[in-house]
Amino acid sequence: MTARARLTLLVAALGVAIVLGVWPGLDLAVSAAAFDPAAGRFPAAVDPMLRGLREVFRILPHLIFWPALAALTVAALRPSLRLPRRALIFLVATFALGPGLIVNGVVKTAWDRPRPRDVATFGGTAPFQPWWQPGAGWFANRSFVSGEASSSAWMLAPAALAPPPWRALALAAAAGYAVATAVLRVLFGAHFLSDVVLGALVSLVVVWLGWRWYRRVGAGALGSAEGR
C-alpha cells in the first residue's frame, strides 16, 4: 500500500468519524435501516448463516496473532533460530497495542456507550449517546469502539508483509474482510457506524506507524540477527 493510499484511508475514516460526531443522527439512521420494527429486532442477528460467518471473521485475526506471538517467544528463547523477528515484532506489537490495549484495554472501558440493540429507539431501555460522549455506566459490554472492526482492520498488517507480487491482492482482500466485518456488526445491531469506523481507525493508525518502523529498521540491526 502506497503512502498516499494509507493517508487516504486515514483521512477518509477520520472524516466519517467527524461527520458522525457533528450529525449523530446519522448513526441512528444507518442502524434503523438494518432494524425491523415489526419484529422488534435486527434480522441479521438471528440469521444462522450470517452468525456463522461472523464467528469465522471474528477468529481470523487470532489465527495470525497467536502463532506470531508463539514464534516471537521462541525467537527470544532461541536466538540462533532463523526466524523473521522484525516481521513478528511488527505483527505482535501492532495487534497488542491497537485492538488489544487501546481498543479493549482503554476505550471500551472508558466509553460506556450502549449498543444499538440496547437503545430505546430499537426496543431497548437506554438513551442514545453520540460517539464522543463517554456515557454514565449503562452496560458492561460496551459498544464504542468495535473490537472486531479494529482487529479485522489490523489484518492489513499481515497483508502488508505479503511478497510484492501478491501484496496488492492481499491488501485488497484484507480491506474487503475488514469492511465485511464492520457491516455485519452494524447489521447485527451490535455497533453503530461510528463504532466500527473509529475502531478500524485505531488499527489503521497503529499499523501505519508500525509499518513505518518496520521499513525504517529494514534489514539492519534486527535483520542481522535474523540471518544468524
N, C-alpha and C positions, 0 to 999 in steps of 0.2 A: 504494500500500500504506500503510495507516494505521500510526501509531506502535505501536499495540497489536499489529497483525499482525506487524510486524517484530520486536518484542520477543518475541512468542510463538514465532516461528521460531527466534530465537537461543536462547531458553531451552530449547526442545524439543531442538535439536541438541546443546546443552551437556549436557542431561540424559542423552541417549542415550550421549554420549561418557563421562560419569561412570559410568553403569551398565556399559558395556563395559570400563571400566578396573577396576571393582571385581569384575566377573564376566567375565574374559576368555574363559572357555569359551564364552560366547555367540557370540563371533566365529567360533570353530571350528564351532559348531552351525549357524550360518547358512550358512557355506561348505560344510559337509557336505551340506546339503540340495540344493546345486547340483552335487555331485560324484557320479559314477557309479563305485562301487567295482569293479564287474565289468569295465568298460572301462578303469579306472585313469586317468580324465581328467574334465574338466569339459565335458560335451557341448556346451554353448552356445558354447564357444570354437572349435569346428570347424564350426559351422553357418554356411554361406555367407551366408544372408540376415542373420543377426544380426551377422556380421562386417562386412558391407557397411553395415548400419545404424550400427554403431559408428563406422565411418570418417566417415559423414555427420555424426554427432553430434560427433565429435572436431574437425572443421574449422569448424563453425558459429561458435563464438566468434571465430575468427581472421578470418572474413569480415566481422566488425564491427570488431574491434580494429585491424587493419592499415589499412583505409581511414580509420578515425578518426585514427590516428597520422599518416597521409599528409596528411589535411586539416588537422590541427593544425600540422604542419610548414609547409604552405602559408600558413596563417593567420599564423604567426610571421614568415614571409618577406615576406608581402604584407598588412600591417595594414589596408590600405584595403579589402580584400575583406570582404563581409558574410557572415561565417561564424559559426556558433554556438560561439564559443570556450569558453564556460563548459561547455556540454554535452560538447564534445570533450575538455576537460581532465578532466572527471568520468569519462568512459569510459576514456581512456588511463591516467590515474593509478590508477584502481581495478584495472584489469587488470594493469598493470605491478607494482603493489605486492602484490596478493593472489596470483593464480595465478603471476605472474612471480617477484617477489623472495622473498616469504615462503614459498610452497609449493615451487617448483622451485629457488630460489636458496639457501634456508636449510634448511627442514625435511627435504626429501628428501635433502639432502646429509648432515645430521647424524643422521638416523634410518635406520639400515641394516637395516630390517625386511624379512625375506623375504616374498615374495608367497605366497598360499595354495597355488598350484600347486608351490611350491618347498619347502614344509614336509613333514616326514616323514609326517604324517597323511594327506596327499594324494599320496603317491608320490614326494616329493622327498627331499632329504637334510638339510635344515636344521631345527633345532628351532623350534617356535612361539614367538613373542615377543608379549606384550601391547603395546598401542599406546604405553604410557608408557615402555617400555624401549628406549633408543636403539639397542642392538644392538652387535655387535662385528665388523662388516665381512664380512657374508655375501655380499652381492650388490652389483653396481654399479648395477643398476636397481631402485631402492627401491620398497617398497610403501606406506610411510607418508610423507606422506599422498597421496591420489589427486589427481594433477594435472588429470585430466579431470573429476572431480567438482567440483573447485574452479573450473575455467574454465566449466563448464556452469552452476554456481550464479551465476557472475558475470553471466550473461545477464539476471539481474534488473535490472542497471544500465541497459542499453538499453531494457528493457521499462518501466522507471520513467519514461523520457523520452517515452513514447507520449502522444499527445493525451489529455486527461482522459476523453473518452467511450470510448476504447479501452484505457485504462490497465489496468483490472481484468482484461480479457481477455488483454492482453499479459503481465501478471504471472502469471496462471494458466498460460498457455502456457509461459512461461519456467520456472516451478516444475515443471510436468509434464515438461518436457525435462530438467531437472536430475535429477529423480527417475529417469527412464528411463535416463539416462546412468549414474547410480550403480548401478542394478540390473544393467545389463549388465556393468559392471566386476566386480561380485560374482559374477554367473553365469559369467563367463569364468575365474574363479579368479585374476584379476589383482589383486584387492584384497579385504581383509576389510571387513566392515561399518563398523568404526571408521575405516578409512582414508577411505572415501567421506564419512562423516558429518563427520569433522573437516576434511577437505579443503573440503567445502561450507561448514562453519562459518567458516573463514578468510575466504572470499569474502563471506559474509553480513555479517560484522563490518566488513570493508573497505568494501563497498558501502553499508552503513548509515551509516558515518562519512562517506563521500564524499557521500552524498545530503544529510546534514545540512549539509555545507559548501556544496553546490550550492544548497540552499534558502536558506541564510543569506546567501550572496553575492547571490542574487536577480538582479534586473536593474540592479544598481547599478554598481559600478566596472567590472566586466568587461562588463556589459550595454551601457554607454555606448560601449565600443569596438566591440561587435558591431553597433551601429546606424550606424556611420560609413559 
